[in-house]
Amino acid sequence: MKKLLYLSILCIGIAFTSCDVDENIETEDSIIGSWSMTEASLGWAGYQTFEENQIVWTFNNDNQMFVYLQDSLIINPNIPYSSVDGAGYDFTSDSTAIIINDVGYDLAVNETELIIGGNVASDGTQLTFIRN
């Protein structure tokens, strides 16, 4: 009977100490990575949608952005930074703004979506991307 009591206490102790505690790990939404443009709202200059990987912007940790275009893709020439395949640009960003080649834009980013620009109602530009 004493052995059964000790065995029960031991099993209960192991059960409570081996439980995983869920950790709340906060992930910072980062612009770093590869993004496919899905739409370009250009105010009076037009609107265009794209399939995944037709226009890809890649942001790296060295504050360099590279733009890759699908072969023979016809795009609106008013879409910023998307007219030359393989072109590279300098950028800096924080949680609400991005500066690309000394031009500032509003920025909204989460794990799956990136929005650059805004104020489309006032003839502004808004570029929407999904994470690759």
C-alpha positions as CSV (number, residue, x, y, z in Angstrom):
1,M,0.0,0.0,0.0
2,K,2.9,2.3,0.8
3,K,4.5,1.6,-2.5
4,L,1.3,2.4,-4.3
5,L,1.1,5.8,-2.5
6,Y,4.7,6.7,-3.4
7,L,4.1,5.6,-7.0
8,S,0.9,7.7,-7.2
9,I,2.7,10.8,-5.8
10,L,5.6,10.2,-8.2
11,C,3.3,10.0,-11.2
12,I,1.3,13.1,-10.2
13,G,4.6,15.0,-9.7
14,I,5.8,14.0,-13.2
15,A,2.5,14.9,-14.8
16,F,2.6,18.4,-13.4
17,T,6.2,19.1,-14.1
18,S,6.2,17.8,-17.6
19,C,3.3,20.0,-18.8
20,D,4.3,22.5,-21.5
21,V,3.6,26.1,-20.7
22,D,2.3,28.0,-23.7
23,E,4.6,30.9,-24.2
24,N,3.4,34.1,-25.7
25,I,6.0,34.9,-28.3
26,E,5.4,38.2,-29.9
27,T,6.5,38.3,-33.5
28,E,7.4,41.6,-35.0
29,D,5.8,42.2,-38.3
30,S,8.8,42.9,-40.5
31,I,9.1,44.1,-44.1
32,I,12.2,41.9,-44.6
33,G,11.5,39.2,-47.1
34,S,9.9,38.6,-50.5
35,W,6.5,40.1,-51.4
36,S,4.3,39.7,-54.5
37,M,2.4,42.8,-55.6
38,T,-1.3,42.0,-56.0
39,E,-2.7,45.4,-56.9
40,A,-1.6,48.9,-57.7
41,S,-4.1,51.7,-57.0
42,L,-2.6,54.8,-58.7
43,G,-5.4,57.3,-58.3
44,W,-6.1,59.0,-61.6
45,A,-3.2,57.1,-63.2
46,G,-5.1,53.8,-63.0
47,Y,-5.5,50.5,-61.3
48,Q,-4.0,47.1,-62.0
49,T,-4.1,43.7,-60.4
50,F,-1.4,41.0,-60.6
51,E,-1.0,37.3,-60.1
52,E,1.4,36.0,-57.5
53,N,5.1,36.4,-58.5
54,Q,4.4,38.6,-61.5
55,I,6.0,41.6,-59.6
56,V,8.1,40.7,-56.6
57,W,9.8,43.2,-54.3
58,T,12.4,41.7,-52.0
59,F,13.6,43.6,-48.9
60,N,16.8,42.5,-47.2
61,N,18.5,43.3,-43.9
62,D,21.1,45.6,-45.7
63,N,18.3,48.1,-46.5
64,Q,18.3,47.1,-50.1
65,M,15.1,46.4,-52.1
66,F,15.2,44.5,-55.4
67,V,12.3,44.3,-57.9
68,Y,11.8,41.3,-60.1
69,L,9.3,41.3,-63.0
70,Q,7.8,38.3,-64.9
71,D,9.0,38.2,-68.5
72,S,6.8,40.0,-71.0
73,L,4.6,41.5,-68.3
74,I,2.8,44.7,-69.4
75,I,2.5,47.1,-66.5
76,N,1.3,50.6,-65.9
77,P,4.4,52.8,-66.2
78,N,3.1,54.9,-63.2
79,I,3.8,52.0,-60.7
80,P,6.8,53.2,-58.8
81,Y,10.0,51.2,-58.8
82,S,8.5,48.5,-61.1
83,S,9.7,49.3,-64.6
84,V,13.2,47.6,-64.6
85,D,13.7,43.9,-63.8
86,G,16.4,43.3,-61.2
87,A,16.6,47.0,-60.2
88,G,17.9,47.7,-56.7
89,Y,16.9,50.6,-54.4
90,D,17.8,51.8,-51.0
91,F,15.1,51.9,-48.3
92,T,14.6,52.6,-44.6
93,S,11.5,51.8,-42.7
94,D,9.8,51.8,-39.3
95,S,6.4,50.5,-38.3
96,T,4.4,53.2,-40.1
97,A,6.6,54.6,-42.9
98,I,9.0,53.6,-45.6
99,I,11.5,55.7,-47.5
100,I,12.5,54.3,-50.9
101,N,15.2,56.3,-52.7
102,D,14.5,59.4,-50.7
103,V,10.7,59.2,-51.3
104,G,8.5,58.6,-48.3
105,Y,5.3,56.5,-48.2
106,D,2.9,55.2,-45.5
107,L,3.5,51.6,-44.5
108,A,1.3,48.9,-43.1
109,V,2.7,45.4,-42.7
110,N,1.7,42.2,-40.9
111,E,2.6,38.6,-41.3
112,T,0.9,38.2,-44.7
113,E,0.2,41.6,-46.2
114,L,2.2,44.7,-47.0
115,I,0.6,48.0,-48.1
116,I,2.8,50.9,-49.3
117,G,1.4,54.3,-49.9
118,G,-2.1,55.5,-49.3
119,N,-4.4,58.4,-49.7
120,V,-5.8,56.9,-52.9
121,A,-8.9,59.1,-52.6
122,S,-6.6,62.2,-53.1
123,D,-4.9,60.7,-56.2
124,G,-2.3,58.9,-54.1
125,T,-0.7,55.6,-54.8
126,Q,-1.3,52.4,-52.8
127,L,0.6,49.2,-53.6
128,T,-0.7,46.0,-52.0
129,F,1.5,42.9,-51.6
130,I,1.3,39.4,-50.1
131,R,4.2,37.6,-48.5
132,N,5.9,34.9,-50.6
